[in-house]
């Protein structure tokens, strides 16, 4: 039987436990598939360095870049099971777990980054956060990359019909498969780390990505044509394992969120700058010989109409709430 004094001590111990637990050392394993020098790679290094510095090394972040540990789809599974604690996959890849993430893949649904950021901070962001929670992970932050362009090795592409019969690598969502299928093209999903070799060896004819992903992977060196279509958005969800998060003391959760807020601001700036700079690096790389096609207003409007005529089909893939909310942001 516990004596009165012992009981008081026990109650006090339970009350202070959440505040003392912050002395525990632990490591966050964080996986991603891009290079250390990409906007995402640099943001994750900043997150690691800042968190380690602010906790004087009590919390460590072990980063696995360039898909050395896991590709993104496997990383989401590993986060759910707390094998790794954090990842920052592209929305398209999360779309395999929660279909609504594919809203960002729908061609020309979002006009600019402003609308994308309003989606992150509004109802769309909240729905995605709730759905993530019921899938075993917590969505802590949305990160940017940018709008995608199309490259291929066969011929210049000026209209969606020009993609007929070409084979494209995609990030694997149903929306992306439908997008290429509507153009009479064939879409296959492959991990990011394989894209350069697949293009070089002619296993696929083309791919879609942002300027900084194209430049960092040297994709422009193994592709002859690029079309600045800006048709869909590549962004990321920074996710953490619920099993891991729920065991953390409140003070550590607050700290991680705080460092992540600063990291997110930095990541937005890095992504915008690096896409801008990498566009010029690709354009000015005379050894690469890639021909760049800028669409004029009329051509761009034809691309938009081509896909908007199929919004009934795209909207079947995501929930009504998400799709109608995206339309309201225009
Ligand atoms: C990424 O930006 O994280 C990867 C994108 C891709 O798989 O193409």
Boltz pocket constraint, residues with backbone or C-beta under 6 A from the ligand:
constraints:
  - pocket:
      binder: B
      contacts: [[A, 33], [A, 34], [A, 88], [A, 89], [A, 90], [A, 145], [A, 171], [A, 190], [A, 191], [A, 192], [A, 208], [A, 209], [A, 213], [A, 234]]
      max_distance: 6.0
